[in-house]
Amino acid sequence: MRILFLVQGEGRGHLTQAISLAQLLQTAGHEVIGAVVDIAPNRPLPAFFGEQFPAPITALPGPSLVYSTKSNALLPMDTLLKALRQSRTLQRSMRQMRDILDQQQPDVVVNFYQLLGALTYALYNPTVPVIGIAHQYLAFHPNFPFPKGRWLDRLGFMLLNRLNAYGATELLALSFDKQPDVPQERLRVVPPLLRREVTERTPAPGDGYLLAYTTQPGIMGELLEAHLQHPAIPIHAFHAGVTEPDRPVDATLTYHQIDGKRFLDFMQYSRAVVTTAGFESVCEAMYLGKPVLMMPQPQHFEQACNALDGQRAGAGVAAESFDLKALLQYIPHHNPQVSERFRAWHEQGYFLFIGALHRAVNRKTAASGRFRKPSGFGLPKTA
């Protein structure tokens, strides 16, 4: 099969998922012919994606989230208004994506929660079948936990999920653990997509320090305040605003420039992880057996859901701030079997993802009145 990826460029989660699936598909003997990534103005494509993705990449201007520079809160109305101001730019991007689909003629498209791609399917109705992959689609599952109240946030979140799912013949919901499929929502629950750099590692005893990962500037102040309340606990913090490999603050706090490999090095031997409830980071910590303090960014409803879902699955504890006291109280009670179950669940992903791609292609050929077997059986190559 020839597969084209559409990838949301906001954050790193969808980008690393795309890298992971590309690695899996290459193992199966299929061809990933490229990726179309939407990027925000003045925010270049992260270097790690260009270095690790195995096919040509096309970057197109797309919608982006807007955060408060003071409180780090997500600003939904500002995000919507910004998208409306960019409407002409977004229309040009959709025309370019339509042309890419016409020129490259992939057998199937995989959309990693990219709204630009969903809007292209809504406007131009391409004939190439598409499947959607995202943790966000787990919100269509009856067992998914939502924060109490906040009904307006929930309504907006579900609407965004519906928009991103447009045109998909099947939705693959990345989940911390195994759950039943929901056929009426065309939803299949699948394991997380993790980089080989993660899965090639094994859980190791912690060295006593905490590992923190943040992307928004406003969180740095909260981290520093938490550190001052517990100055004896060593903390290594990877942050998007740091431009040098190591920036010591004092004897027990050091900031680090974001570096995927070094971050995993520190995670493998950390005592626990503190993060802003991004799905990808929590999964990596679960795979390596590290308890997690999951702190959603203010007004970020999706991360609030992630934190509750991660707590339900046994990943760690959800909190509204860098509450190191809550994490320290939780660590002795963390169940190591959570990581064992998570790794066993992750191993099932290979055949689930390959099966979804084959179903998408077979649906298209059946609808056209012809049947042909997709190239390759999806089995790993042998030496």
C-alpha positions, -999 to 999 in steps of 0.1 A, spaced: 0 0 0 10 36 -6 0 57 24 -1 95 28 -1 111 63 -19 143 73 -5 155 106 -14 182 130 17 202 137 5 217 171 27 202 199 47 171 194 22 143 201 7 138 167 41 143 150 57 115 171 27 93 165 32 98 128 69 88 130 59 57 150 33 45 125 57 52 96 82 29 113 56 2 118 44 4 82 79 2 68 84 -30 89 52 -44 72 66 -36 37 43 -7 29 53 27 15 47 59 33 49 84 4 48 116 24 33 138 51 14 170 49 18 189 82 -1 221 91 20 247 109 11 279 127 25 312 113 60 320 127 63 285 141 85 263 120 82 226 117 101 209 146 135 197 135 131 163 150 102 155 126 122 164 96 151 143 109 131 112 117 102 110 93 112 87 64 94 104 35 90 139 19 72 165 41 50 193 29 43 221 54 11 241 49 -3 270 70 -30 258 93 -51 268 123 -34 270 157 -42 273 194 -38 307 212 -26 308 248 -25 336 273 11 348 278 4 356 314 -17 327 327 -8 300 301 -46 294 297 -60 283 264 -81 310 248 -109 294 228 -124 326 214 -91 340 204 -83 307 187 -115 309 167 -111 346 158 -75 339 146 -87 311 124 -114 334 109 -88 360 101 -67 333 84 -96 321 62 -80 330 29 -48 314 39 -65 282 50 -85 281 17 -52 282 -2 -38 254 20 -69 232 13 -65 237 -24 -29 227 -22 -38 196 -2 -64 187 -28 -38 190 -55 -14 168 -35 -40 141 -32 -48 143 -70 -11 141 -79 1 114 -56 -29 92 -56 -22 72 -24 -41 40 -16 -52 54 18 -48 86 38 -41 86 76 -52 118 93 -36 125 127 -63 149 140 -55 175 113 -85 199 109 -71 212 77 -73 177 62 -108 172 74 -119 205 59 -103 195 26 -124 163 26 -155 183 34 -150 209 7 -135 188 -21 -146 153 -13 -115 134 -24 -120 97 -34 -90 85 -14 -102 66 17 -91 81 50 -88 68 86 -84 90 116 -60 84 145 -60 103 177 -64 99 215 -91 126 213 -115 102 196 -117 81 228 -141 109 239 -167 91 217 -164 60 241 -190 57 268 -163 49 294 -144 81 288 -142 104 319 -150 141 315 -144 168 342 -176 176 361 -195 206 350 -178 225 321 -205 214 298 -197 242 273 -161 231 271 -173 196 266 -196 207 238 -168 225 220 -144 196 225 -169 171 210 -176 195 181 -139 197 173 -137 159 174 -166 156 150 -150 182 126 -116 164 127 -133 131 121 -150 142 89 -146 119 60 -129 91 79 -143 56 73 -129 45 107 -116 62 138 -87 46 157 -88 59 193 -54 57 210 -60 45 246 -40 39 278 -56 5 281 -78 -20 262 -115 -12 259 -144 -24 238 -149 -10 203 -179 12 196 -192 2 162 -220 28 161 -193 55 162 -171 36 137 -146 36 166 -119 11 173 -98 13 204 -61 8 197 -28 10 217 -7 42 217 19 48 190 53 50 207 87 58 191 112 30 188 135 51 210 110 44 238 101 8 231 138 -2 228 142 8 264 133 -11 296 121 2 329 149 10 353 150 19 391 149 57 397 178 77 408 158 99 431 152 130 408 119 141 393 116 148 356 95 177 343 83 185 308 67 218 299 60 237 267 43 269 277 62 299 293 37 304 321 43 270 336 80 278 344 69 301 373 47 273 388 76 249 385 100 272 403 75 278 431 70 241 436 108 236 437 112 263 463 86 245 485 106 212 482 142 224 476 158 191 487 142 172 458 163 172 426 144 182 395 154 181 358 131 202 337 129 201 299 113 233 286 106 247 251 120 281 261 155 269 270 181 273 243 211 256 259 215 219 268 218 226 306 209 256 326 215 251 363 192 272 385 206 260 419 220 228 434 188 208 428 170 224 398 183 223 363 166 234 331 173 216 298 167 223 262 142 200 246 160 170 231 140 138 225 169 113 232 181 131 263 146 134 276 141 97 274 176 91 290 164 112 320 130 96 321 144 60 321 162 67 354 139 92 370 118 87 401 87 101 386 75 125 358 57 158 360 39 169 328 10 189 315 -12 159 308 -2 155 271 -11 120 260 23 111 245 44 120 275 21 101 299 23 70 276 61 71 275 62 73 313 38 44 316 59 23 293 90 30 314 72 23 346 73 59 360 44 74 380 31 107 366 18 139 380 -6 151 353 -13 188 354 -36 202 327 -28 236 313 -54 261 324 -86 261 303 -72 232 282 -102 208 284 -86 181 264 -57 179 289 -81 179 318 -97 148 302 -63 132 297 -54 137 333 -86 120 345 -82 92 320 -46 86 329 -55 85 366 -83 60 359 -58 38 340 -33 39 369 -7 62 353 -5 85 383 -23 114 399 -42 143 383 -37 178 398 -45 214 389 -10 226 396 26 214 402 15 198 435 46 179 443 32 169 477 4 149 460 30 132 438 53 123 466 24 108 486 13 88 455 47 73 445 49 46 473 14 34 462 21 32 425 13 -2 411 42 -16 389 18 -39 371 3 -9 354 34 -7 333 34 -44 326 -2 -43 314 6 -12 293 35 -28 275 14 -60 268 -14 -38 254 11 -18 232 24 -50 216 -11 -57 201 -9 -25 181 9 -38 150 -19 -60 137 -46 -36 147 -31 -7 127 -23 -29 97 -58 -43 97 -74 -9 98 -55 2 67 -65 -30 48 -101 -25 57 -100 11 43 -86 -1 10 -110 -30 7 -140 -8 14 -130 14 -16 -125 -15 -40 -157 -31 -29 -176 2 -34 -162 5 -69 -174 -30 -78 -139 -44 -80 -119 -65 -55 -82 -65 -53 -60 -76 -25 -38 -47 -11 -1 -52 -18 16 -70 11 -1 -90 38 11 -67 66 34 -93 82 69 -83 94 97 -87 70 121 -115 78 158 -114 73 
